[in-house]
Amino acid sequence: MVAMRVISGRFKGMALATPKTGTRPTTDRTKEAIFSHLDSWGVLDDARVLDLFAGTGALGIEALSRGARELVAVESSRPAAALIAKTLADLKKHRSWNEDLRARVLVKKAEAVAGGFGEAFDVIFIDPPYAFATDACNQLLADLAAGNATDDRTVIMLERSIRSDDPVAPVGWEITERRNYGETAVFYIEPIAE
């Protein structure tokens, strides 16, 4: 098992608790590419972030490290969610943590929170298992777009296997970019500008 760490930002180098089996963490190369992209758009500063199929929490925690102010990590596996909670507890003891930051983990299926809860998120990470069906993925995107989890500024980052069918953007949204990194295809999905 590869030791996973935060790549950059205020928590750089901090270890992430990783389950022995059952998750497919995003590789450092892919994570660096995703965050370079998001940093260049300036969407992480003071952002509210939703991390669906959170796994180790690596994507959401990286966002917190790079300027996001709030993270809601959603993971249906209780053991994986417990490890994210442990990592968040460790983060809150870190010298770079401040009172303005908020982070929590919900033990739920991604589909159960797609309608939203409270104000919209600025960035939503979706990194489902590669076996997650494209139809289910498209439905999740449609539910996110229809609910209050998103608004006209939300950026959705979706990871899929390069062997999966491409997702379909919900009505009023578009896939603004697709990038391949090894076995992983990364899609950026945004509201169509008026």
Protein Blocks (a to p, Z undefined) as FASTA:
>chain_A
ZZdddfbdjkgoiacdddfbhpacddfklmmmmmmmmmmnopmgopacddehklnommmm
mmmmnopabdcdddfblklmmmmmmmmmmmmmpmkbcfkbccddddddfklmmnogcjad
fbdcddddfklcfklmmmmmmmmmmmmmbcfkbccdddddfkbccddddehiacfbdcde
hjbccdddddddZZ
